[in-house]
């Protein structure tokens, strides 16, 4: 009789052990699910870095979209008031310059006032880069950006040639795009030898096809 009672007790404990084990396993599974990291939205710094990479890779429209997605009011930013916004302002302005004034703010769901034409976009980009230049005087990188932008406007080409020519003479121009702009300006002014020299420096600084085409 004693053996029978022990056997009955053991059988009675089996379901309880199964429930406890199942519960523990379920909690463990639940914990693993809860601990899975939730995808995080890229930070503004990461988005600017992505835009800069796209810009240097020749993907100007993608660069402008990345900036607009994070800084929808970038056109109203004041150069120098916030380092992060100033960095974004530079990237957006250069993306307009390198896309010939193209920007698709509707695609980025950014409301705009008035109609932005390619010409008005280029004028805006020049003004934005000029404001950055005023806040960071004697910075060769900023000067090269401004010179590149000015080269896209007929009334800015004389100033552009002066800025870029001076930087090239001092070997302070670190942008292949600025060298490409200088090559086009020199070619237009009849300085073929100077244009070839600028193209050579451009090609030494970039592997992106088409950047140095004069």
N, CA, C and O of each residue as an XYZ file, in Angstrom:
856
protein
N       0.825     -1.213      0.000
C       0.000      0.000      0.000
C       0.859      1.263      0.000
O       0.538      2.254     -0.656
N       1.970      1.201      0.759
C       2.864      2.369      0.816
C       3.461      2.651     -0.547
O       3.573      3.808     -0.953
N       3.848      1.590     -1.264
C       4.427      1.755     -2.612
C       3.408      2.381     -3.540
O       3.751      3.247     -4.346
N       2.167      1.959     -3.438
C       1.097      2.494     -4.292
C       0.906      3.976     -4.055
O       0.717      4.745     -4.998
N       0.956      4.391     -2.754
C       0.780      5.819     -2.450
C       1.917      6.655     -3.021
O       1.680      7.750     -3.533
N       3.157      6.153     -2.942
C       4.320      6.887     -3.483
C       4.189      7.048     -4.978
O       4.451      8.116     -5.530
N       3.770      5.947     -5.643
C       3.608      6.004     -7.111
C       2.542      7.006     -7.486
O       2.702      7.765     -8.441
N       1.439      7.012     -6.729
C       0.348      7.950     -7.028
C       0.799      9.375     -6.834
O       0.439     10.250     -7.621
N       1.597      9.632     -5.777
C       2.102     10.983     -5.514
C       3.032     11.441     -6.638
O       2.970     12.595     -7.061
N       3.886     10.550     -7.119
C       4.820     10.883     -8.207
C       4.058     11.248     -9.467
O       4.392     12.212    -10.156
N       3.018     10.456     -9.760
C       2.213     10.748    -10.957
C       1.498     12.076    -10.818
O       1.328     12.796    -11.802
N       1.080     12.404     -9.618
C       0.368     13.667     -9.398
C       1.289     14.857     -9.594
O       0.842     15.924    -10.015
N       2.585     14.687     -9.292
C       3.526     15.794     -9.407
C       3.995     16.036    -10.836
O       4.509     17.112    -11.142
N       3.825     15.049    -11.715
C       4.284     15.209    -13.106
C       3.623     16.375    -13.814
O       4.339     17.191    -14.393
N       2.288     16.510    -13.808
C       1.662     17.667    -14.480
C       2.130     18.983    -13.912
O       2.317     19.948    -14.654
N       2.328     19.042    -12.572
C       2.764     20.290    -11.955
C       4.147     20.675    -12.453
O       4.409     21.838    -12.759
N       5.045     19.664    -12.533
C       6.395     19.934    -13.026
C       6.351     20.401    -14.467
O       7.092     21.296    -14.872
N       5.456     19.770    -15.245
C       5.329     20.158    -16.658
C       4.865     21.601    -16.798
O       5.349     22.347    -17.649
N       3.898     21.986    -15.927
C       3.374     23.363    -15.966
C       4.460     24.352    -15.601
O       4.627     25.379    -16.259
N       5.216     24.028    -14.519
C       6.278     24.936    -14.084
C       7.331     25.068    -15.166
O       7.783     26.172    -15.470
N       7.728     23.923    -15.759
C       8.740     23.952    -16.813
C       8.274     24.730    -18.018
O       9.032     25.512    -18.592
N       7.006     24.518    -18.412
C       6.467     25.227    -19.568
C       6.418     26.717    -19.307
O       6.732     27.535    -20.172
N       6.006     27.057    -18.058
C       5.906     28.470    -17.707
C       7.269     29.135    -17.770
O       7.410     30.255    -18.262
N       8.296     28.410    -17.252
C       9.649     28.970    -17.261
C      10.141     29.170    -18.675
O      10.728     30.201    -19.005
N       9.888     28.149    -19.528
C      10.302     28.252    -20.919
C       9.606     29.409    -21.611
O      10.224     30.157    -22.369
N       8.313     29.549    -21.342
C       7.547     30.633    -21.965
C       8.079     31.981    -21.530
O       8.174     32.914    -22.327
N       8.432     32.075    -20.225
C       8.974     33.340    -19.735
C      10.320     33.628    -20.389
O      10.640     34.768    -20.726
N      11.106     32.550    -20.562
C      12.412     32.737    -21.199
C      12.233     33.219    -22.631
O      12.929     34.123    -23.092
N      11.264     32.584    -23.337
C      10.992     33.028    -24.713
C      10.499     34.453    -24.733
O      10.899     35.269    -25.564
N       9.599     34.734    -23.771
C       9.073     36.092    -23.699
C      10.169     37.106    -23.458
O      10.187     38.182    -24.056
N      11.093     36.742    -22.566
C      12.198     37.649    -22.272
C      13.045     37.888    -23.507
O      13.475     39.013    -23.761
N      13.294     36.807    -24.298
C      14.130     36.952    -25.488
C      13.473     37.866    -26.502
O      14.154     38.621    -27.196
N      12.142     37.802    -26.590
C      11.417     38.670    -27.520
C      11.476     40.106    -27.053
O      11.696     41.022    -27.845
N      11.273     40.299    -25.739
C      11.257     41.649    -25.211
C      12.628     42.314    -25.278
O      12.733     43.537    -25.360
N      13.687     41.484    -25.241
C      15.026     42.038    -25.243
C      15.549     42.329    -26.644
O      16.603     42.947    -26.790
N      14.823     41.891    -27.684
C      15.249     42.199    -29.046
C      15.275     43.711    -29.237
O      14.290     44.376    -28.914
N      16.367     44.279    -29.749
C      16.449     45.738    -29.904
C      15.472     46.255    -30.950
O      15.321     45.664    -32.019
N      14.815     47.354    -30.633
C      13.902     47.991    -31.573
C      14.711     48.887    -32.513
O      15.535     49.675    -32.050
N      14.488     48.777    -33.832
C      15.238     49.624    -34.766
C      15.098     51.105    -34.404
O      13.991     51.615    -34.228
N      16.227     51.773    -34.299
C      16.225     53.177    -33.919
C      16.314     54.074    -35.157
O      16.988     53.742    -36.132
N      15.628     55.206    -35.099
C      15.701     56.183    -36.176
C      17.104     56.795    -36.184
O      17.638     57.130    -35.127
N      17.710     56.943    -37.380
C      19.045     57.541    -37.446
C      19.065     58.921    -36.804
O      18.100     59.677    -36.916
N      20.142     59.242    -36.144
C      20.289     60.546    -35.517
C      20.578     61.598    -36.583
O      20.977     61.249    -37.694
N      20.383     62.883    -36.267
C      20.723     63.933    -37.233
C      22.172     63.868    -37.703
O      22.460     64.119    -38.873
N      23.080     63.531    -36.794
C      24.495     63.417    -37.176
C      24.679     62.303    -38.201
O      25.417     62.469    -39.172
N      24.014     61.171    -37.992
C      24.110     60.051    -38.924
C      23.506     60.402    -40.280
O      24.033     60.000    -41.317
N      22.406     61.148    -40.274
C      21.767     61.539    -41.533
C      22.642     62.514    -42.314
O      22.728     62.430    -43.539
N      23.292     63.439    -41.607
C      24.189     64.369    -42.284
C      25.376     63.614    -42.872
O      25.797     63.890    -43.995
N      25.912     62.668    -42.119
C      27.036     61.870    -42.620
C      26.620     61.082    -43.862
O      27.394     60.952    -44.811
N      25.391     60.558    -43.847
C      24.890     59.822    -45.013
C      24.755     60.757    -46.211
O      25.079     60.385    -47.339
N      24.275     61.972    -45.960
C      24.128     62.958    -47.032
C      25.483     63.361    -47.599
O      25.634     63.508    -48.812
N      26.463     63.539    -46.727
C      27.811     63.907    -47.174
C      28.419     62.804    -48.041
O      29.069     63.078    -49.049
N      28.197     61.561    -47.634
C      28.709     60.428    -48.403
C      28.045     60.366    -49.776
O      28.708     60.115    -50.782
N      26.737     60.595    -49.813
C      26.018     60.599    -51.085
C      26.505     61.733    -51.981
O      26.675     61.555    -53.187
N      26.724     62.893    -51.383
C      27.181     64.065    -52.137
C      28.538     63.801    -52.779
O      28.738     64.094    -53.958
N      29.469     63.249    -52.007
C      30.803     62.970    -52.533
C      30.779     61.841    -53.551
O      31.672     61.740    -54.392
N      29.756     60.990    -53.477
C      29.622     59.897    -54.444
C      28.872     60.291    -55.692
O      28.582     59.444    -56.536
N      28.551     61.573    -55.822
C      27.862     62.043    -57.019
C      26.355     61.904    -56.966
O      25.688     62.108    -57.980
N      25.796     61.563    -55.808
C      24.350     61.382    -55.662
C      23.753     62.623    -55.000
O      23.359     62.594    -53.834
N      23.697     63.698    -55.757
C      23.301     64.998    -55.203
C      21.846     65.015    -54.728
O      21.552     65.554    -53.661
N      20.947     64.435    -55.502
C      19.534     64.446    -55.113
C      19.299     63.617    -53.855
O      18.500     63.996    -52.999
N      19.993     62.488    -53.742
C      19.869     61.677    -52.529
C      20.383     62.446    -51.317
O      19.842     62.329    -50.218
N      21.429     63.230    -51.531
C      21.981     64.032    -50.428
C      20.970     65.074    -49.963
O      20.772     65.260    -48.763
N      20.331     65.752    -50.912
C      19.357     66.777    -50.535
C      18.149     66.156    -49.839
O      17.597     66.750    -48.912
N      17.732     64.964    -50.277
C      16.598     64.295    -49.651
C      16.926     63.910    -48.204
O      16.077     64.022    -47.320
N      18.166     63.454    -47.968
C      18.562     63.079    -46.613
C      18.543     64.290    -45.680
O      18.132     64.184    -44.524
N      18.985     65.425    -46.183
C      18.975     66.639    -45.361
C      17.554     67.122    -45.119
O      17.201     67.464    -43.991
N      16.747     67.153    -46.150
C      15.369     67.628    -46.007
C      14.556     66.738    -45.070
O      13.670     67.222    -44.365
N      14.856     65.439    -45.061
C      14.128     64.523    -44.190
C      14.365     64.798    -42.717
O      13.497     64.538    -41.884
N      15.547     65.326    -42.391
C      15.900     65.612    -40.999
C      15.784     67.083    -40.657
O      15.461     67.446    -39.526
N      16.051     67.932    -41.651
C      15.988     69.382    -41.454
C      15.032     70.000    -42.486
O      15.477     70.652    -43.430
N      13.729     69.795    -42.306
C      12.769     70.276    -43.309
C      12.768     71.794    -43.490
O      12.332     72.289    -44.529
N      13.246     72.529    -42.505
C      13.289     73.993    -42.600
C      14.717     74.497    -42.813
O      15.081     75.579    -42.353
N      15.506     73.708    -43.508
C      16.906     74.056    -43.695
C      17.081     75.368    -44.449
O      18.078     76.062    -44.247
N      16.148     75.717    -45.300
C      16.258     76.991    -46.035
C      16.192     78.200    -45.089
O      16.649     79.288    -45.438
N      15.630     78.007    -43.910
C      15.518     79.106    -42.949
C      16.635     79.101    -41.910
O      16.651     79.938    -41.008
N      17.569     78.158    -42.034
C      18.654     78.069    -41.058
C      19.599     79.261    -41.200
O      19.814     79.774    -42.298
N      20.154     79.687    -40.077
C      21.119     80.790    -40.052
C      22.513     80.224    -39.878
O      22.793     79.538    -38.895
N      23.376     80.504    -40.816
C      24.745     79.982    -40.756
C      25.443     80.439    -39.483
O      25.413     81.620    -39.136
N      26.068     79.498    -38.795
C      26.825     79.824    -37.599
C      26.046     79.769    -36.304
O      26.651     79.759    -35.233
N      24.714     79.734    -36.363
C      23.933     79.740    -35.117
C      23.947     78.377    -34.432
O      23.844     78.292    -33.208
N      24.074     77.312    -35.222
C      24.103     75.953    -34.692
C      25.050     75.135    -35.569
O      24.833     75.049    -36.778
N      26.088     74.535    -34.999
C      27.078     73.806    -35.798
C      26.477     72.697    -36.661
O      26.882     72.502    -37.806
N      25.504     71.973    -36.097
C      24.895     70.872    -36.830
C      24.070     71.392    -38.001
O      24.139     70.848    -39.104
N      23.289     72.446    -37.763
C      22.492     73.033    -38.832
C      23.381     73.656    -39.904
O      23.064     73.589    -41.091
N      24.481     74.257    -39.493
C      25.404     74.855    -40.452
C      26.003     73.782    -41.350
O      26.163     73.983    -42.553
N      26.327     72.654    -40.760
C      26.855     71.525    -41.541
C      25.811     71.023    -42.531
O      26.125     70.737    -43.687
N      24.570     70.918    -42.070
C      23.476     70.488    -42.954
C      23.221     71.517    -44.050
O      22.938     71.158    -45.193
N      23.323     72.791    -43.697
C      23.125     73.874    -44.657
C      24.145     73.778    -45.785
O      23.801     73.929    -46.958
N      25.390     73.529    -45.428
C      26.448     73.391    -46.436
C      26.151     72.227    -47.389
O      26.260     72.372    -48.606
N      25.776     71.076    -46.825
C      25.517     69.901    -47.661
C      24.341     70.155    -48.599
O      24.400     69.813    -49.780
N      23.274     70.752    -48.076
C      22.103     71.010    -48.912
C      22.433     72.003    -50.024
O      22.024     71.813    -51.169
N      23.173     73.062    -49.688
C      23.550     74.057    -50.691
C      24.401     73.422    -51.790
O      24.167     73.667    -52.974
N      25.383     72.612    -51.406
C      26.241     71.968    -52.401
C      25.479     70.937    -53.235
O      25.784     70.731    -54.410
N      24.496     70.300    -52.622
C      23.688     69.343    -53.397
C      22.920     70.062    -54.495
O      22.747     69.525    -55.589
N      22.459     71.279    -54.206
C      21.790     72.085    -55.230
C      22.773     72.496    -56.325
O      22.450     72.457    -57.512
N      23.966     72.886    -55.911
C      24.984     73.304    -56.872
C      25.326     72.164    -57.824
O      25.389     72.361    -59.037
N      25.544     70.993    -57.284
C      26.004     69.851    -58.090
C      24.893     69.158    -58.863
O      25.160     68.345    -59.747
N      23.650     69.479    -58.532
C      22.526     68.925    -59.303
C      22.003     69.946    -60.312
O      20.986     69.716    -60.966
N      22.706     71.077    -60.433
C      22.257     72.110    -61.366
C      21.037     72.859    -60.878
O      20.290     73.425    -61.676
N      20.830     72.865    -59.578
C      19.688     73.587    -59.004
C      18.462     72.727    -58.785
O      17.394     73.249    -58.467
N      18.590     71.420    -58.949
C      17.434     70.529    -58.775
C      17.281     70.119    -57.316
O      18.255     69.797    -56.637
N      16.036     70.138    -56.852
C      15.715     69.663    -55.493
C      14.245     69.287    -55.476
O      13.404     70.051    -55.951
N      13.929     68.131    -54.940
C      12.545     67.660    -54.921
C      12.015     67.699    -53.487
O      12.020     66.690    -52.782
N      11.559     68.882    -53.069
C      11.073     69.020    -51.704
C       9.708     68.354    -51.522
O       9.363     67.946    -50.413
N       8.940     68.244    -52.588
C       7.645     67.563    -52.487
C       7.849     66.081    -52.166
O       7.089     65.494    -51.395
N       8.872     65.492    -52.759
C       9.158     64.086    -52.503
C       9.529     63.873    -51.044
O       9.241     62.823    -50.470
N      10.163     64.862    -50.452
C      10.541     64.785    -49.036
C       9.422     65.270    -48.127
O       9.599     65.352    -46.912
N       8.253     65.596    -48.720
C       7.080     66.068    -47.969
C       7.395     67.326    -47.166
O       6.974     67.478    -46.019
N       8.146     68.221    -47.802
C       8.502     69.487    -47.163
C       7.703     70.613    -47.817
O       7.850     70.856    -49.015
N       6.857     71.306    -47.046
C       6.093     72.417    -47.635
C       7.001     73.591    -47.969
O       7.873     73.949    -47.177
N       6.805     74.185    -49.122
C       7.614     75.338    -49.522
C       6.704     76.495    -49.900
O       5.558     76.304    -50.307
N       7.238     77.687    -49.756
C       6.490     78.878    -50.155
C       7.093     79.389    -51.455
O       8.301     79.613    -51.542
N       6.262     79.569    -52.447
C       6.752     80.041    -53.734
C       7.317     78.909    -54.568
O       7.411     77.770    -54.110
N       7.686     79.227    -55.779
C       8.217     78.243    -56.710
C       9.729     78.391    -56.797
O      10.244     79.457    -57.133
N      10.429     77.308    -56.490
C      11.883     77.326    -56.553
C      12.337     76.783    -57.904
O      12.204     75.591    -58.181
N      12.866     77.655    -58.729
C      13.404     77.237    -60.020
C      14.869     76.843    -59.836
O      15.462     77.072    -58.782
N      15.433     76.249    -60.876
C      16.845     75.871    -60.803
C      17.718     77.101    -60.553
O      18.657     77.049    -59.758
N      17.409     78.199    -61.229
C      18.201     79.413    -61.067
C      18.074     79.975    -59.651
O      19.071     80.343    -59.031
N      16.842     80.037    -59.147
C      16.654     80.580    -57.791
C      17.291     79.673    -56.743
O      17.768     80.151    -55.714
N      17.302     78.363    -57.002
C      17.972     77.442    -56.085
C      19.471     77.695    -56.062
O      20.091     77.672    -54.999
N      20.053     77.934    -57.228
C      21.490     78.209    -57.299
C      21.825     79.541    -56.621
O      22.841     79.659    -55.936
N      20.964     80.535    -56.818
C      21.171     81.828    -56.157
C      21.114     81.656    -54.644
O      21.928     82.219    -53.912
N      20.144     80.874    -54.187
C      20.016     80.613    -52.751
C      21.254     79.891    -52.224
O      21.761     80.227    -51.153
N      21.742     78.900    -52.972
C      22.908     78.131    -52.551
C      24.139     79.025    -52.415
O      24.901     78.895    -51.457
N      24.330     79.928    -53.368
C      25.459     80.862    -53.307
C      25.351     81.727    -52.055
O      26.341     81.941    -51.355
N      24.148     82.224    -51.776
C      23.956     83.080    -50.608
C      24.229     82.306    -49.317
O      24.861     82.827    -48.399
N      23.755     81.072    -49.251
C      23.967     80.247    -48.056
C      25.456     79.991    -47.828
O      25.945     80.101    -46.704
N      26.168     79.653    -48.891
C      27.600     79.375    -48.762
C      28.391     80.652    -48.489
O      29.428     80.611    -47.827
N      27.908     81.779    -48.994
C      28.567     83.052    -48.694
C      28.415     83.386    -47.203
O      29.345     83.901    -46.582
N      27.249     83.092    -46.638
C      27.032     83.337    -45.209
C      27.923     82.438    -44.356
O      28.438     82.868    -43.324
N      28.103     81.191    -44.786
C      29.000     80.290    -44.060
C      30.436     80.805    -44.158
O      31.188     80.748    -43.186
N      30.810     81.305    -45.334
C      32.148     81.863    -45.534
C      32.391     83.062    -44.619
O      33.496     83.251    -44.111
N      31.357     83.861    -44.416
C      31.488     85.023    -43.528
C      31.683     84.604    -42.073
O      32.365     85.285    -41.306
N      31.075     83.473    -41.703
C      31.216     82.990    -40.333
C      32.532     82.242    -40.127
O      33.021     82.138    -39.002
N      33.100     81.728    -41.203
C      34.354     80.981    -41.112
C      35.350     81.545    -42.126
O      35.702     80.866    -43.091
N      35.799     82.771    -41.917
C      36.695     83.420    -42.882
C      38.041     82.704    -42.996
O      38.536     82.113    -42.036
N      38.611     82.776    -44.185
C      39.939     82.198    -44.452
C      39.977     80.679    -44.317
O      41.031     80.094    -44.066
N      38.825     80.053    -44.485
C      38.759     78.589    -44.479
C      38.779     78.116    -45.937
O      37.800     78.336    -46.651
N      39.856     77.476    -46.403
C      39.959     77.077    -47.803
C      38.830     76.167    -48.279
O      38.398     76.253    -49.429
N      38.356     75.296    -47.389
C      37.268     74.387    -47.771
C      35.992     75.162    -48.080
O      35.327     74.904    -49.083
N      35.658     76.106    -47.218
C      34.460     76.920    -47.420
C      34.618     77.814    -48.652
O      33.669     77.999    -49.413
N      35.809     78.361    -48.846
C      36.059     79.204    -50.006
C      35.918     78.404    -51.304
O      35.389     78.908    -52.295
N      36.389     77.168    -51.291
C      36.255     76.313    -52.475
C      34.790     76.015    -52.764
O      34.370     75.997    -53.921
N      34.012     75.780    -51.703
C      32.569     75.541    -51.876
C      31.900     76.756    -52.516
O      31.103     76.623    -53.445
N      32.235     77.941    -52.006
C      31.639     79.167    -52.534
C      32.060     79.387    -53.981
O      31.237     79.746    -54.824
N      33.341     79.171    -54.268
C      33.809     79.339    -55.640
C      33.130     78.382    -56.595
O      32.780     78.762    -57.711
N      32.941     77.148    -56.172
C      32.236     76.151    -56.998
C      30.811     76.599    -57.278
O      30.331     76.492    -58.407
N      30.136     77.100    -56.252
C      28.749     77.548    -56.423
C      28.664     78.747    -57.356
O      27.794     78.796    -58.226
N      29.553     79.706    -57.183
C      29.549     80.916    -58.019
C      29.778     80.578    -59.490
O      29.283     81.276    -60.374
N      30.523     79.515    -59.749
C      30.821     79.148    -61.142
C      29.582     78.740    -61.919
O      29.599     78.718    -63.150
N      28.508     78.416    -61.212
C      27.271     77.970    -61.875
C      26.411     79.132    -62.357
O      25.458     78.932    -63.110
N      26.749     80.358    -61.919
C      25.966     81.532    -62.305
C      26.803     82.442    -63.193
O      27.946     82.744    -62.850
N      26.269     82.883    -64.318
C      27.041     83.745    -65.232
C      27.631     84.970    -64.538
O      28.780     85.333    -64.789
N      26.854     85.603    -63.672
C      27.344     86.814    -63.024
C      28.322     86.527    -61.890
O      28.907     87.454    -61.331
N      28.509     85.245    -61.542
C      29.418     84.908    -60.460
C      30.724     84.290    -60.928
O      31.591     83.972    -60.114
N      30.870     84.117    -62.239
C      32.024     83.379    -62.736
C      33.349     84.125    -62.587
O      34.385     83.500    -62.364
N      33.329     85.432    -62.706
C      34.570     86.203    -62.532
C      35.066     86.076    -61.092
O      36.257     85.876    -60.851
N      34.144     86.194    -60.142
C      34.517     86.038    -58.737
C      34.979     84.621    -58.454
O      35.933     84.404    -57.708
N      34.290     83.653    -59.059
C      34.646     82.256    -58.878
C      36.056     81.977    -59.374
O      36.834     81.303    -58.699
N      36.384     82.493    -60.549
C      37.716     82.281    -61.122
C      38.800     82.857    -60.214
O      39.871     82.269    -60.065
N      38.520     84.003    -59.613
C      39.476     84.639    -58.706
C      39.677     83.795    -57.448
O      40.808     83.576    -57.016
N      38.573     83.323    -56.865
C      38.651     82.536    -55.628
C      39.357     81.202    -55.876
O      40.298     80.841    -55.170
N      38.885     80.480    -56.889
C      39.427     79.150    -57.150
C      40.861     79.217    -57.672
O      41.693     78.374    -57.336
N      41.141     80.222    -58.492
C      42.499     80.376    -59.008
C      43.495     80.630    -57.894
O      44.604     80.097    -57.912
N      43.101     81.446    -56.921
C      43.969     81.751    -55.789
C      44.213     80.511    -54.929
O      45.338     80.261    -54.496
N      43.168     79.748    -54.688
C      43.315     78.530    -53.893
C      44.212     77.520    -54.603
O      45.051     76.876    -53.972
N      44.035     77.383    -55.914
C      44.839     76.437    -56.683
C      46.310     76.850    -56.688
O      47.202     76.009    -56.579
N      46.546     78.133    -56.814
C      47.924     78.641    -56.824
C      48.645     78.343    -55.512
O      49.841     78.054    -55.499
N      47.904     78.417    -54.414
C      48.477     78.150    -53.090
C      48.390     76.669    -52.708
O      48.837     76.269    -51.633
N      47.807     75.862    -53.602
C      47.603     74.436    -53.352
C      46.812     74.212    -52.065
O      47.167     73.383    -51.228
N      45.727     74.979    -51.935
C      44.867     74.880    -50.751
C      43.482     74.330    -51.073
O      42.626     74.239    -50.193
N      43.263     73.965    -52.329
C      41.931     73.520    -52.726
C      41.824     71.997    -52.556
O      42.487     71.236    -53.260
N      40.994     71.578    -51.627
C      40.873     70.159    -51.323
C      39.679     69.482    -51.955
O      39.362     68.347    -51.599
N      39.008     70.140    -52.878
C      37.796     69.583    -53.479
C      37.992     69.314    -54.968
O      38.309     70.237    -55.720
N      37.810     68.072    -55.409
C      37.896     67.793    -56.846
C      36.820     68.515    -57.641
O      37.039     68.881    -58.795
N      35.660     68.721    -57.029
C      34.572     69.425    -57.708
C      34.960     70.880    -57.971
O      34.614     71.443    -59.009
N      35.675     71.478    -57.031
C      36.124     72.856    -57.221
C      37.170     72.924    -58.331
O      37.187     73.875    -59.113
N      38.035     71.926    -58.402
C      39.012     71.886    -59.493
C      38.307     71.708    -60.845
O      38.717     72.291    -61.849
N      37.254     70.904    -60.858
C      36.489     70.716    -62.092
C      35.840     72.029    -62.521
O      35.806     72.359    -63.707
N      35.325     72.770    -61.545
C      34.724     74.076    -61.843
C      35.779     75.032    -62.385
O      35.520     75.775    -63.331
N      36.968     75.012    -61.787
C      38.056     75.867    -62.243
C      38.470     75.510    -63.666
O      38.744     76.396    -64.476
N      38.517     74.227    -63.970
C      38.876     73.787    -65.318
C      37.897     74.333    -66.354
O      38.311     74.783    -67.422
N      36.621     74.296    -66.050
C      35.604     74.808    -66.980
C      35.739     76.314    -67.166
O      35.603     76.822    -68.279
N      36.004     77.021    -66.081
C      36.159     78.473    -66.176
C      37.390     78.833    -67.001
O      37.336     79.742    -67.830
N      38.485     78.138    -66.783
C      39.705     78.411    -67.543
C      39.523     78.076    -69.019
O      39.996     78.802    -69.894
N      38.835     76.974    -69.285
C      38.581     76.595    -70.675
C      37.739     77.661    -71.368
O      37.999     78.016    -72.517
N      36.734     78.167    -70.668
C      35.857     79.196    -71.239
C      36.604     80.497    -71.508
O      36.253     81.249    -72.417
N      37.644     80.756    -70.704
C      38.411     81.993    -70.881
C      39.577     81.819    -71.846
O      40.352     82.752    -72.058
N      39.707     80.634    -72.431
C      40.763     80.397    -73.408
C      42.061     79.878    -72.834
O      43.053     79.763    -73.554
N      42.075     79.559    -71.538
C      43.286     79.059    -70.897
C      43.274     77.530    -70.909
O      42.972     76.896    -69.898
N      43.603     76.950    -72.058
C      43.537     75.489    -72.194
C      44.560     74.780    -71.317
O      44.267     73.738    -70.732
N      45.756     75.343    -71.226
C      46.795     74.721    -70.404
C      46.386     74.733    -68.931
O      46.573     73.750    -68.215
N      45.824     75.863    -68.491
C      45.368     75.950    -67.110
C      44.225     74.993    -66.839
O      44.132     74.428    -65.750
N      43.344     74.804    -67.829
C      42.224     73.875    -67.685
C      42.725     72.444    -67.538
O      42.224     71.692    -66.702
N      43.716     72.062    -68.351
C      44.266     70.709    -68.271
C      44.952     70.469    -66.928
O      44.878     69.374    -66.371
N      45.617     71.498    -66.416
C      46.274     71.368    -65.109
C      45.238     71.159    -64.001
O      45.449     70.360    -63.089
N      44.130     71.875    -64.087
C      43.061     71.727    -63.083
C      42.404     70.357    -63.171
O      42.073     69.755    -62.150
N      42.216     69.863    -64.399
C      41.625     68.540    -64.584
C      42.539     67.461    -64.000
O      42.073     66.513    -63.369
N      43.853     67.619    -64.221
C      44.806     66.649    -63.689
C      44.737     66.601    -62.172
O      44.741     65.519    -61.586
N      44.674     67.771    -61.524
C      44.578     67.809    -60.057
C      43.258     67.203    -59.595
O      43.203     66.516    -58.575
N      42.207     67.461    -60.347
C      40.892     66.889    -60.020
C      40.953     65.370    -60.055
O      40.473     64.700    -59.141
N      41.549     64.827    -61.124
C      41.614     63.373    -61.289
C      42.484     62.716    -60.221
O      42.274     61.553    -59.875
N      43.449     63.453    -59.706
C      44.300     62.920    -58.637
C      43.554     62.829    -57.304
O      43.977     62.118    -56.392
N      42.441     63.556    -57.204
C      41.723     63.657    -55.927
C      40.445     62.835    -55.853
O      39.853     62.719    -54.780
N      40.010     62.264    -56.964
C      38.740     61.532    -56.933
C      38.783     60.306    -57.833
O      39.517     60.256    -58.820
N      37.975     59.322    -57.463
C      37.809     58.125    -58.293
C      36.414     58.080    -58.914
O      36.091     57.162    -59.667
N      35.592     59.077    -58.594
C      34.226     59.105    -59.121
C      34.254     59.513    -60.593
O      34.791     60.569    -60.929
N      33.689     58.700    -61.463
C      33.709     59.019    -62.879
C      32.851     60.241    -63.199
O      31.792     60.444    -62.604
N      33.316     61.038    -64.132
C      32.530     62.169    -64.586
C      32.733     63.461    -63.822
O      32.336     64.521    -64.305
N      33.342     63.408    -62.637
C      33.507     64.610    -61.830
C      34.403     65.615    -62.536
O      34.135     66.817    -62.513
N      35.469     65.125    -63.165
C      36.492     66.011    -63.717
C      36.286     66.353    -65.186
O      37.149     66.984    -65.795
N      35.183     65.958    -65.754
C      34.939     66.241    -67.159
C      34.720     67.737    -67.372
O      33.809     68.329    -66.794
N      35.551     68.328    -68.194
C      35.456     69.762    -68.446
C      34.569     70.051    -69.622
O      34.375     71.213    -69.978
